[in-house]
Amino acid sequence: MKLDNYSVLKAILNSIEKIKGTNIKIINLTKIENILFDYILICSASSSIQVSSIVSSVKEKIIGEKPFHIEGLINAQWVLMDYDNILVNIFQKSIRKYYDLETLWLKRLLKKKMMI
């Protein structure tokens, strides 16, 4: 049985908190047209071991929902987990700061708002 977005987000949050992931942010994209997903979840980890542990915890917690794809496990600096409508980004802190996805998406959201 397919879980709704809220249930999947809640399970992901619980999994991240269990492994002490930090600075968890959820970006709601449901108001933007022509986007392939509804939510982006971003969190930080202090090491590649913690990144990998968070990935394992998320996969264990979401029973019945396998990620469509997982990218970045080899070096575990930035792992992307694709749960169809939810993209989970697990970063080591320095890598997260470098890419700054929150700012990129915020600019996109503000630009869309100004166009409406």
C-alpha positions as CSV (number, residue, x, y, z in Angstrom):
1,M,0.0,0.0,0.0
2,K,1.4,3.4,-1.0
3,L,1.9,5.8,1.8
4,D,0.8,9.5,1.6
5,N,3.4,12.3,1.5
6,Y,2.7,13.2,5.1
7,S,3.3,9.7,6.4
8,V,6.5,9.4,4.3
9,L,7.8,12.8,5.5
10,K,7.0,11.9,9.1
11,A,8.9,8.6,8.9
12,I,11.8,10.3,7.2
13,L,12.0,12.9,9.9
14,N,11.8,10.3,12.7
15,S,14.6,8.4,11.0
16,I,16.9,11.4,10.7
17,E,16.3,12.5,14.3
18,K,17.0,8.9,15.5
19,I,20.5,9.1,14.0
20,K,21.0,12.7,15.2
21,G,20.8,14.4,11.8
22,T,20.8,18.2,12.2
23,N,19.4,21.4,10.6
24,I,16.5,19.6,9.0
25,K,14.6,21.7,6.5
26,I,11.6,20.8,4.4
27,I,10.8,22.8,1.2
28,N,7.2,22.6,0.1
29,L,7.0,22.8,-3.7
30,T,3.4,21.9,-4.1
31,K,2.4,25.4,-5.4
32,I,4.9,25.3,-8.2
33,E,3.7,23.9,-11.5
34,N,5.7,21.5,-13.7
35,I,7.9,20.2,-10.9
36,L,8.3,16.4,-10.7
37,F,8.2,16.3,-6.8
38,D,6.3,18.0,-4.0
39,Y,8.9,18.2,-1.2
40,I,12.6,18.5,-0.7
41,L,14.0,17.5,2.6
42,I,17.5,18.6,3.5
43,C,19.5,17.6,6.6
44,S,23.1,17.6,7.8
45,A,25.4,15.0,9.2
46,S,28.9,15.3,10.7
47,S,30.6,12.5,8.8
48,S,30.2,10.0,6.0
49,I,29.4,7.3,8.5
50,Q,26.5,9.4,9.9
51,V,25.3,10.1,6.3
52,S,25.3,6.3,5.6
53,S,23.6,5.6,8.9
54,I,20.8,8.1,8.2
55,V,20.3,6.5,4.7
56,S,20.0,3.1,6.3
57,S,17.6,4.4,9.0
58,V,15.3,6.0,6.4
59,K,15.2,2.9,4.3
60,E,14.3,0.7,7.4
61,K,11.7,3.1,8.7
62,I,9.7,3.5,5.4
63,I,8.3,0.0,5.2
64,G,6.7,-0.7,1.8
65,E,8.1,2.3,0.2
66,K,11.5,1.7,-1.6
67,P,13.3,4.8,-2.9
68,F,13.1,5.1,-6.7
69,H,16.8,5.8,-6.7
70,I,19.7,6.5,-4.3
71,E,22.7,8.5,-5.5
72,G,26.0,9.3,-3.7
73,L,26.4,6.4,-1.3
74,I,29.9,5.6,-2.5
75,N,31.5,8.7,-0.9
76,A,28.6,9.7,1.3
77,Q,29.2,13.4,1.2
78,W,25.8,14.1,-0.3
79,V,23.3,11.4,-0.7
80,L,20.1,11.9,-2.6
81,M,17.2,9.6,-2.0
82,D,14.3,9.8,-4.5
83,Y,10.9,8.8,-2.9
84,D,8.9,9.9,-6.0
85,N,7.2,13.0,-4.6
86,I,9.9,13.6,-1.9
87,L,13.6,14.2,-2.5
88,V,15.8,13.6,0.6
89,N,19.2,15.2,0.6
90,I,21.6,14.2,3.3
91,F,24.7,16.3,3.4
92,Q,27.9,16.4,5.3
93,K,27.9,20.0,6.8
94,S,30.7,21.5,4.6
95,I,29.2,20.1,1.4
96,R,25.7,21.4,2.3
97,K,27.2,24.9,2.9
98,Y,29.0,24.7,-0.5
99,Y,25.9,23.8,-2.5
100,D,23.4,25.8,-0.4
101,L,20.3,24.2,-2.0
102,E,18.0,26.1,0.4
103,T,19.0,29.4,-1.1
104,L,18.7,28.1,-4.7
105,W,15.1,26.9,-4.1
106,L,14.2,30.0,-2.1
107,K,15.2,32.1,-5.0
108,R,13.1,29.9,-7.3
109,L,10.1,30.1,-5.0
110,L,10.3,33.9,-4.7
111,K,10.7,34.3,-8.5
112,K,7.6,32.2,-9.0
113,K,5.7,34.3,-6.4
114,M,6.6,37.6,-8.1
115,M,5.4,36.3,-11.5
116,I,2.0,35.5,-10.2
